Amino acid sequence: MALYATAASVLAGVESRRGSIKGLVYASSFQNVKQLYALVCETQRYSSVLDAVITSAGLLRAEKKLRPHLAKVLVYELLLGKGFKGGSGGRWKPLLDRHQARLKAELARLKVHRGVSKNEDLLQVESKPGPASQVPRFVRVNTLKTCCDDAVDYFKRQGFSYQGRASSLEDLRALKGKCFLLDPLLPELLVFPAQTDLHDHPLYRAGHLILQDKASCLPAVLLAPPPGSHVIDACAAPGNKTSHLAALLKNQGKIFAFDLDAGRLASMATLLARAGVSCCELAEEDFLAISPSDQRYRQVQYILLDPSCSGSGMATRRLEEPGAGTPSKARLQALAGFQRRALCHALTFPSLQRLVYSTCSLCQEENEDVVRDALQQNSGTFSPRPPLLAPPWPRHFSGG
């Protein structure tokens, strides 16, 4: 839309000190001067915040033709302004749709790091870090391209200090500076201090590292499909869990990955290619519409089901969306209904041996209740296997 291009031009003039905001706005030919003036002023006000989010999300690296000032205006409108509703956004909307999840996640992470909950609080020059800012940065070593020892050696050559395997949560919380640890539970998960930004690190750009929260790594580890298996990832995008499954399979076997969002699937295809995944078949389809009797899925013995949920267990989402930690009863019922249908459908695949159902929610309605109802509808066919019967892990982990 003309508004965003004009605003970007005005912003470029202001930031290069070629004139005042008001003077440049009134010199433009844009009809709605008040709307343009408000957009440029607010974008300028949040300039440093937008720079941080855009850099962390890697937007300009992914979209090389996107000019920085236009990116700043568009991201302001998406995250802090009115958003793109209906036909607004024009030709820029598909681009923003591809990066929306990452941009929102990075804005939420910035709030966590600065210990604030409101967008306006980010404008403060100094912010006292809150408890959530102590959440460390987890990094999964992608064993399709490297091994943990080689990744550790690379960081050590860069001046990082390797502290060995953590023995407690206190070890993780105490991380500072350029120190890092090996997670006490997951053998290919490195842990860095909370403020560590690895988006520009060579190993990340080459696909040797996956920036993935610890809780997000657990479903694939619990599913534990052996190499050569056929696996369904029912709600696959954005793809971190899919790439983890491929690593466990050693690219031997087959992963059928489904998602309805074309933009998210496109981003996922890029992620999987960077990670060296070659055993995955992506499909822009509704998992509920897939027939278990289809011959393509006759060998599927493992299913990972990580459906849409309230996100009530994610600290970053609670900061990003006030009230997200306590979803309404109506929203919980709607989500649980979909989750129940998806789980019941997954349990009908004829060769299925193991299924992992995971959410980022702390609500019983989306977890125990869904599993109980699904098992009652498939009485005698499957039985639950609590994580406590697997490796000796604590029962609950923070969502991610």
One Martini backbone bead per residue (centre of mass of N, CA, C, O) as a GRO file, in nm:
protein
  400
    1MET     BB    1   0.100   0.033   0.016
    2ALA     BB    2   0.139   0.372   0.007
    3LEU     BB    3   0.171   0.431   0.306
    4TYR     BB    4   0.430   0.258   0.367
    5ALA     BB    5   0.619   0.379   0.156
    6THR     BB    6   0.596   0.672   0.253
    7ALA     BB    7   0.682   0.625   0.546
    8ALA     BB    8   0.964   0.517   0.476
    9SER     BB    9   1.067   0.776   0.341
   10VAL     BB   10   1.032   0.961   0.583
   11LEU     BB   11   1.202   0.799   0.784
   12ALA     BB   12   1.465   0.820   0.626
   13GLY     BB   13   1.480   1.131   0.646
   14VAL     BB   14   1.487   1.152   0.952
   15GLU     BB   15   1.734   0.950   1.014
   16SER     BB   16   1.920   1.140   0.809
   17ARG     BB   17   1.847   1.448   0.859
   18ARG     BB   18   1.642   1.579   0.614
   19GLY     BB   19   1.422   1.635   0.838
   20SER     BB   20   1.117   1.664   0.955
   21ILE     BB   21   0.837   1.502   1.003
   22LYS     BB   22   0.634   1.722   0.933
   23GLY     BB   23   0.768   1.830   0.676
   24LEU     BB   24   0.771   1.558   0.516
   25VAL     BB   25   0.471   1.497   0.527
   26TYR     BB   26   0.367   1.768   0.390
   27ALA     BB   27   0.547   1.708   0.124
   28SER     BB   28   0.370   1.499   0.057
   29SER     BB   29   0.110   1.324  -0.148
   30PHE     BB   30  -0.049   1.220   0.075
   31GLN     BB   31  -0.369   1.238   0.176
   32ASN     BB   32  -0.338   1.114   0.475
   33VAL     BB   33  -0.160   1.291   0.690
   34LYS     BB   34  -0.235   1.191   0.975
   35GLN     BB   35  -0.175   0.891   0.931
   36LEU     BB   36   0.122   0.927   0.849
   37TYR     BB   37   0.222   1.077   1.099
   38ALA     BB   38   0.153   0.858   1.308
   39LEU     BB   39   0.323   0.627   1.187
   40VAL     BB   40   0.601   0.766   1.193
   41CYS     BB   41   0.614   0.841   1.492
   42GLU     BB   42   0.583   0.553   1.610
   43THR     BB   43   0.817   0.422   1.464
   44GLN     BB   44   1.031   0.613   1.580
   45ARG     BB   45   0.978   0.552   1.881
   46TYR     BB   46   1.035   0.221   1.816
   47SER     BB   47   1.305   0.179   1.668
   48SER     BB   48   1.488   0.001   1.858
   49VAL     BB   49   1.286  -0.227   1.888
   50LEU     BB   50   1.258  -0.299   1.586
   51ASP     BB   51   1.553  -0.362   1.536
   52ALA     BB   52   1.571  -0.601   1.732
   53VAL     BB   53   1.349  -0.779   1.607
   54ILE     BB   54   1.449  -0.792   1.312
   55THR     BB   55   1.725  -0.914   1.378
   56SER     BB   56   1.636  -1.169   1.539
   57ALA     BB   57   1.444  -1.272   1.293
   58GLY     BB   58   1.588  -1.226   1.006
   59LEU     BB   59   1.435  -1.055   0.785
   60LEU     BB   60   1.661  -0.926   0.594
   61ARG     BB   61   1.791  -1.200   0.522
   62ALA     BB   62   1.529  -1.330   0.392
   63GLU     BB   63   1.454  -1.024   0.269
   64LYS     BB   64   1.658  -0.866   0.055
   65LYS     BB   65   1.439  -0.651  -0.084
   66LEU     BB   66   1.395  -0.529   0.191
   67ARG     BB   67   1.374  -0.236   0.331
   68PRO     BB   68   1.442  -0.118   0.639
   69HIS     BB   69   1.218   0.106   0.667
   70LEU     BB   70   0.985  -0.067   0.569
   71ALA     BB   71   1.014  -0.289   0.778
   72LYS     BB   72   0.958  -0.107   1.022
   73VAL     BB   73   0.672  -0.022   0.944
   74LEU     BB   74   0.545  -0.306   0.913
   75VAL     BB   75   0.616  -0.414   1.199
   76TYR     BB   76   0.467  -0.207   1.354
   77GLU     BB   77   0.182  -0.268   1.241
   78LEU     BB   78   0.180  -0.568   1.327
   79LEU     BB   79   0.269  -0.541   1.650
   80LEU     BB   80   0.177  -0.215   1.739
   81GLY     BB   81  -0.061  -0.167   1.573
   82LYS     BB   82  -0.347  -0.261   1.380
   83GLY     BB   83  -0.277  -0.428   1.162
   84PHE     BB   84  -0.379  -0.682   0.918
   85LYS     BB   85  -0.691  -0.627   0.782
   86GLY     BB   86  -0.812  -0.783   0.544
   87GLY     BB   87  -0.676  -0.585   0.277
   88SER     BB   88  -0.452  -0.505   0.432
   89GLY     BB   89  -0.103  -0.469   0.306
   90GLY     BB   90  -0.118  -0.609   0.049
   91ARG     BB   91   0.179  -0.727  -0.086
   92TRP     BB   92   0.295  -0.762   0.222
   93LYS     BB   93   0.133  -0.986   0.367
   94PRO     BB   94   0.274  -1.254   0.281
   95LEU     BB   95   0.545  -1.180   0.405
   96LEU     BB   96   0.442  -1.144   0.700
   97ASP     BB   97   0.319  -1.426   0.734
   98ARG     BB   98   0.594  -1.580   0.724
   99HIS     BB   99   0.707  -1.396   0.997
  100GLN     BB  100   0.508  -1.360   1.236
  101ALA     BB  101   0.592  -1.569   1.450
  102ARG     BB  102   0.886  -1.470   1.490
  103LEU     BB  103   0.828  -1.173   1.558
  104LYS     BB  104   0.652  -1.230   1.808
  105ALA     BB  105   0.864  -1.394   1.961
  106GLU     BB  106   1.080  -1.165   1.977
  107LEU     BB  107   0.909  -0.963   2.130
  108ALA     BB  108   0.862  -1.146   2.375
  109ARG     BB  109   1.162  -1.191   2.442
  110LEU     BB  110   1.225  -0.893   2.497
  111LYS     BB  111   1.035  -0.872   2.741
  112VAL     BB  112   1.171  -1.083   2.909
  113HIS     BB  113   1.456  -0.954   2.921
  114ARG     BB  114   1.324  -0.668   3.041
  115GLY     BB  115   1.075  -0.721   3.237
  116VAL     BB  116   0.806  -0.692   3.056
  117SER     BB  117   0.442  -0.653   2.935
  118LYS     BB  118   0.457  -0.387   2.774
  119ASN     BB  119   0.523  -0.201   2.506
  120GLU     BB  120   0.580   0.076   2.650
  121ASP     BB  121   0.812  -0.039   2.840
  122LEU     BB  122   1.035  -0.052   2.607
  123LEU     BB  123   1.100   0.269   2.617
  124GLN     BB  124   1.276   0.230   2.834
  125VAL     BB  125   1.602   0.261   2.900
  126GLU     BB  126   1.551   0.105   3.176
  127SER     BB  127   1.530  -0.242   3.290
  128LYS     BB  128   1.422  -0.467   3.507
  129PRO     BB  129   1.468  -0.783   3.549
  130GLY     BB  130   1.285  -1.055   3.550
  131PRO     BB  131   1.233  -1.384   3.605
  132ALA     BB  132   1.205  -1.458   3.294
  133SER     BB  133   1.509  -1.365   3.221
  134GLN     BB  134   1.632  -1.658   3.327
  135VAL     BB  135   1.585  -1.790   3.068
  136PRO     BB  136   1.747  -1.984   2.877
  137ARG     BB  137   1.940  -2.079   2.599
  138PHE     BB  138   1.844  -2.314   2.366
  139VAL     BB  139   2.047  -2.568   2.182
  140ARG     BB  140   2.028  -2.775   1.908
  141VAL     BB  141   2.200  -3.034   1.783
  142ASN     BB  142   2.245  -3.123   1.447
  143THR     BB  143   2.301  -3.462   1.358
  144LEU     BB  144   2.291  -3.427   1.037
  145LYS     BB  145   2.573  -3.225   1.049
  146THR     BB  146   2.664  -3.300   1.348
  147CYS     BB  147   2.818  -3.283   1.667
  148CYS     BB  148   2.855  -3.205   1.991
  149ASP     BB  149   3.166  -3.192   2.007
  150ASP     BB  150   3.206  -2.997   1.766
  151ALA     BB  151   3.036  -2.764   1.875
  152VAL     BB  152   3.195  -2.720   2.133
  153ASP     BB  153   3.469  -2.663   1.998
  154TYR     BB  154   3.382  -2.413   1.843
  155PHE     BB  155   3.309  -2.238   2.088
  156LYS     BB  156   3.587  -2.254   2.224
  157ARG     BB  157   3.737  -2.107   1.985
  158GLN     BB  158   3.544  -1.841   2.048
  159GLY     BB  159   3.564  -1.817   2.387
  160PHE     BB  160   3.410  -2.026   2.520
  161SER     BB  161   3.285  -2.182   2.826
  162TYR     BB  162   3.291  -2.512   2.917
  163GLN     BB  163   3.092  -2.682   3.191
  164GLY     BB  164   2.939  -2.914   3.103
  165ARG     BB  165   2.726  -3.097   3.275
  166ALA     BB  166   2.450  -3.047   3.424
  167SER     BB  167   2.311  -3.101   3.769
  168SER     BB  168   2.115  -2.841   3.765
  169LEU     BB  169   1.914  -2.565   3.757
  170GLU     BB  170   2.122  -2.376   3.889
  171ASP     BB  171   2.331  -2.393   3.663
  172LEU     BB  172   2.153  -2.249   3.453
  173ARG     BB  173   2.093  -1.981   3.613
  174ALA     BB  174   2.418  -1.912   3.648
  175LEU     BB  175   2.461  -1.821   3.375
  176LYS     BB  176   2.735  -1.639   3.213
  177GLY     BB  177   2.826  -1.491   2.948
  178LYS     BB  178   3.051  -1.742   2.785
  179CYS     BB  179   2.885  -1.968   2.906
  180PHE     BB  180   2.832  -2.335   2.887
  181LEU     BB  181   2.607  -2.622   2.857
  182LEU     BB  182   2.484  -2.937   2.926
  183ASP     BB  183   2.214  -3.092   2.943
  184PRO     BB  184   2.091  -3.320   3.186
  185LEU     BB  185   1.881  -3.481   2.971
  186LEU     BB  186   1.977  -3.377   2.684
  187PRO     BB  187   2.244  -3.470   2.472
  188GLU     BB  188   2.187  -3.216   2.233
  189LEU     BB  189   2.173  -2.978   2.460
  190LEU     BB  190   2.240  -2.648   2.478
  191VAL     BB  191   2.341  -2.391   2.727
  192PHE     BB  192   2.267  -2.048   2.764
  193PRO     BB  193   2.239  -1.749   2.828
  194ALA     BB  194   1.965  -1.548   2.798
  195GLN     BB  195   2.120  -1.316   2.607
  196THR     BB  196   2.179  -1.503   2.381
  197ASP     BB  197   2.272  -1.447   2.032
  198LEU     BB  198   2.253  -1.685   1.734
  199HIS     BB  199   2.142  -1.585   1.448
  200ASP     BB  200   2.457  -1.513   1.333
  201HIS     BB  201   2.566  -1.784   1.352
  202PRO     BB  202   2.725  -2.008   1.155
  203LEU     BB  203   2.581  -2.270   1.263
  204TYR     BB  204   2.295  -2.166   1.220
  205ARG     BB  205   2.309  -2.088   0.916
  206ALA     BB  206   2.403  -2.403   0.847
  207GLY     BB  207   2.218  -2.604   1.043
  208HIS     BB  208   2.372  -2.710   1.315
  209LEU     BB  209   2.161  -2.528   1.459
  210ILE     BB  210   1.877  -2.522   1.693
  211LEU     BB  211   1.639  -2.297   1.805
  212GLN     BB  212   1.523  -2.472   2.098
  213ASP     BB  213   1.325  -2.545   2.327
  214LYS     BB  214   1.307  -2.785   2.555
  215ALA     BB  215   1.004  -2.866   2.538
  216SER     BB  216   1.021  -2.905   2.219
  217CYS     BB  217   1.213  -3.170   2.243
  218LEU     BB  218   1.044  -3.397   2.391
  219PRO     BB  219   0.848  -3.538   2.189
  220ALA     BB  220   1.061  -3.681   2.007
  221VAL     BB  221   1.205  -3.835   2.233
  222LEU     BB  222   0.950  -3.995   2.322
  223LEU     BB  223   0.889  -4.130   2.052
  224ALA     BB  224   1.143  -4.273   1.932
  225PRO     BB  225   1.216  -4.328   1.632
  226PRO     BB  226   1.353  -4.545   1.437
  227PRO     BB  227   1.530  -4.612   1.191
  228GLY     BB  228   1.294  -4.648   0.911
  229SER     BB  229   1.053  -4.507   0.989
  230HIS     BB  230   0.709  -4.414   1.000
  231VAL     BB  231   0.594  -4.069   1.019
  232ILE     BB  232   0.371  -3.842   1.187
  233ASP     BB  233   0.319  -3.485   1.150
  234ALA     BB  234   0.024  -3.330   1.206
  235CYS     BB  235   0.137  -3.030   1.329
  236ALA     BB  236   0.426  -2.902   1.207
  237ALA     BB  237   0.439  -2.618   1.222
  238PRO     BB  238   0.756  -2.480   1.183
  239GLY     BB  239   0.972  -2.765   1.226
  240ASN     BB  240   1.151  -2.849   1.471
  241LYS     BB  241   1.034  -3.132   1.531
  242THR     BB  242   1.082  -3.248   1.251
  243SER     BB  243   1.393  -3.221   1.254
  244HIS     BB  244   1.423  -3.405   1.501
  245LEU     BB  245   1.307  -3.660   1.381
  246ALA     BB  246   1.517  -3.681   1.151
  247ALA     BB  247   1.758  -3.716   1.341
  248LEU     BB  248   1.657  -3.980   1.474
  249LEU     BB  249   1.637  -4.124   1.179
  250LYS     BB  250   1.881  -4.038   0.993
  251ASN     BB  251   1.709  -4.009   0.722
  252GLN     BB  252   1.551  -4.282   0.785
  253GLY     BB  253   1.262  -4.297   0.609
  254LYS     BB  254   0.942  -4.131   0.709
  255ILE     BB  255   0.785  -3.803   0.681
  256PHE     BB  256   0.458  -3.682   0.753
  257ALA     BB  257   0.371  -3.340   0.692
  258PHE     BB  258   0.120  -3.125   0.840
  259ASP     BB  259  -0.044  -2.822   0.704
  260LEU     BB  260  -0.259  -2.535   0.633
  261ASP     BB  261  -0.021  -2.325   0.619
  262ALA     BB  262   0.150  -2.203   0.358
  263GLY     BB  263   0.352  -2.006   0.487
  264ARG     BB  264   0.463  -2.201   0.705
  265LEU     BB  265   0.557  -2.419   0.503
  266ALA     BB  266   0.765  -2.248   0.356
  267SER     BB  267   0.941  -2.198   0.605
  268MET     BB  268   0.982  -2.498   0.668
  269ALA     BB  269   1.134  -2.578   0.411
  270THR     BB  270   1.377  -2.400   0.474
  271LEU     BB  271   1.455  -2.526   0.744
  272LEU     BB  272   1.494  -2.822   0.642
  273ALA     BB  273   1.712  -2.760   0.433
  274ARG     BB  274   1.918  -2.640   0.636
  275ALA     BB  275   1.910  -2.921   0.813
  276GLY     BB  276   1.913  -3.176   0.603
  277VAL     BB  277   1.632  -3.275   0.519
  278SER     BB  278   1.516  -3.592   0.328
  279CYS     BB  279   1.246  -3.753   0.478
  280CYS     BB  280   1.028  -3.528   0.393
  281GLU     BB  281   0.666  -3.479   0.351
  282LEU     BB  282   0.489  -3.213   0.243
  283ALA     BB  283   0.146  -3.096   0.345
  284GLU     BB  284  -0.140  -2.902   0.247
  285GLU     BB  285  -0.319  -3.037   0.506
  286ASP     BB  286  -0.568  -3.194   0.677
  287PHE     BB  287  -0.539  -3.435   0.902
  288LEU     BB  288  -0.851  -3.504   0.928
  289ALA     BB  289  -0.855  -3.577   0.599
  290ILE     BB  290  -0.690  -3.823   0.648
  291SER     BB  291  -0.659  -4.152   0.552
  292PRO     BB  292  -0.577  -4.443   0.719
  293SER     BB  293  -0.623  -4.633   0.448
  294ASP     BB  294  -0.397  -4.522   0.311
  295GLN     BB  295  -0.120  -4.665   0.166
  296ARG     BB  296   0.097  -4.451   0.253
  297TYR     BB  297   0.017  -4.524   0.584
  298ARG     BB  298   0.064  -4.838   0.652
  299GLN     BB  299   0.363  -4.784   0.813
  300VAL     BB  300   0.257  -4.619   1.043
  301GLN     BB  301   0.387  -4.610   1.397
  302TYR     BB  302   0.428  -4.288   1.427
  303ILE     BB  303   0.294  -4.006   1.627
  304LEU     BB  304   0.285  -3.649   1.616
  305LEU     BB  305   0.084  -3.443   1.844
  306ASP     BB  306   0.077  -3.071   1.807
  307PRO     BB  307  -0.161  -2.879   1.872
  308SER     BB  308  -0.352  -2.640   1.904
  309CYS     BB  309  -0.334  -2.388   2.167
  310SER     BB  310  -0.328  -2.162   2.436
  311GLY     BB  311  -0.030  -2.125   2.572
  312SER     BB  312  -0.029  -2.125   2.901
  313GLY     BB  313   0.291  -2.237   2.927
  314MET     BB  314   0.396  -1.962   2.798
  315ALA     BB  315   0.570  -1.694   2.889
  316THR     BB  316   0.582  -1.528   2.624
  317ARG     BB  317   0.274  -1.529   2.564
  318ARG     BB  318   0.183  -1.387   2.823
  319LEU     BB  319   0.332  -1.122   2.746
  320GLU     BB  320   0.211  -1.075   2.459
  321GLU     BB  321  -0.083  -1.188   2.582
  322PRO     BB  322  -0.295  -1.074   2.774
  323GLY     BB  323  -0.452  -1.359   2.930
  324ALA     BB  324  -0.326  -1.630   2.809
  325GLY     BB  325  -0.301  -1.790   3.089
  326THR     BB  326  -0.641  -1.742   3.095
  327PRO     BB  327  -0.853  -1.892   2.933
  328SER     BB  328  -1.144  -1.926   2.821
  329LYS     BB  329  -1.395  -2.147   2.822
  330ALA     BB  330  -1.465  -2.132   2.521
  331ARG     BB  331  -1.178  -2.171   2.413
  332LEU     BB  332  -1.120  -2.443   2.548
  333GLN     BB  333  -1.350  -2.601   2.414
  334ALA     BB  334  -1.258  -2.560   2.121
  335LEU     BB  335  -0.975  -2.679   2.147
  336ALA     BB  336  -1.052  -2.956   2.271
  337GLY     BB  337  -1.221  -3.050   2.033
  338PHE     BB  338  -0.992  -3.060   1.828
  339GLN     BB  339  -0.793  -3.237   1.989
  340ARG     BB  340  -0.980  -3.484   2.012
  341ARG     BB  341  -1.015  -3.537   1.709
  342ALA     BB  342  -0.715  -3.571   1.642
  343LEU     BB  343  -0.656  -3.807   1.837
  344CYS     BB  344  -0.868  -4.008   1.739
  345HIS     BB  345  -0.763  -4.018   1.450
  346ALA     BB  346  -0.473  -4.117   1.509
  347LEU     BB  347  -0.572  -4.396   1.650
  348THR     BB  348  -0.670  -4.526   1.349
  349PHE     BB  349  -0.405  -4.621   1.267
  350PRO     BB  350  -0.325  -4.947   1.200
  351SER     BB  351   0.014  -4.938   1.278
  352LEU     BB  352   0.008  -4.815   1.544
  353GLN     BB  353   0.230  -4.782   1.846
  354ARG     BB  354   0.301  -4.462   1.879
  355LEU     BB  355   0.199  -4.168   2.076
  356VAL     BB  356   0.242  -3.810   2.088
  357TYR     BB  357   0.098  -3.577   2.314
  358SER     BB  358   0.122  -3.216   2.276
  359THR     BB  359   0.156  -2.912   2.471
  360CYS     BB  360   0.149  -2.546   2.582
  361SER     BB  361  -0.032  -2.641   2.828
  362LEU     BB  362  -0.186  -2.628   3.172
  363CYS     BB  363  -0.460  -2.740   3.093
  364GLN     BB  364  -0.664  -3.001   3.152
  365GLU     BB  365  -0.859  -2.976   2.902
  366GLU     BB  366  -0.591  -3.022   2.698
  367ASN     BB  367  -0.499  -3.296   2.836
  368GLU     BB  368  -0.621  -3.518   3.028
  369ASP     BB  369  -0.909  -3.499   2.905
  370VAL     BB  370  -0.839  -3.571   2.614
  371VAL     BB  371  -0.706  -3.844   2.667
  372ARG     BB  372  -0.937  -3.979   2.814
  373ASP     BB  373  -1.152  -3.958   2.587
  374ALA     BB  374  -0.990  -4.107   2.366
  375LEU     BB  375  -0.956  -4.378   2.522
  376GLN     BB  376  -1.260  -4.435   2.553
  377GLN     BB  377  -1.306  -4.450   2.233
  378ASN     BB  378  -1.038  -4.668   2.249
  379SER     BB  379  -1.093  -4.923   2.399
  380GLY     BB  380  -0.807  -5.140   2.448
  381THR     BB  381  -0.583  -5.030   2.240
  382PHE     BB  382  -0.477  -4.810   2.446
  383SER     BB  383  -0.213  -4.676   2.661
  384PRO     BB  384  -0.071  -4.495   2.893
  385ARG     BB  385   0.263  -4.322   2.908
  386PRO     BB  386   0.422  -4.182   3.129
  387PRO     BB  387   0.712  -4.007   3.166
  388LEU     BB  388   0.789  -4.158   3.435
  389LEU     BB  389   0.845  -4.435   3.259
  390ALA     BB  390   1.071  -4.308   3.156
  391PRO     BB  391   1.276  -4.108   3.209
  392PRO     BB  392   1.392  -3.926   3.499
  393TRP     BB  393   1.155  -3.694   3.496
  394PRO     BB  394   0.993  -3.445   3.544
  395ARG     BB  395   0.663  -3.377   3.487
  396HIS     BB  396   0.721  -3.064   3.446
  397PHE     BB  397   0.746  -2.820   3.187
  398SER     BB  398   0.819  -2.556   3.026
  399GLY     BB  399   0.693  -2.409   2.772
  400GLY     BB  400   0.793  -2.426   2.383
   0.00000   0.00000   0.00000
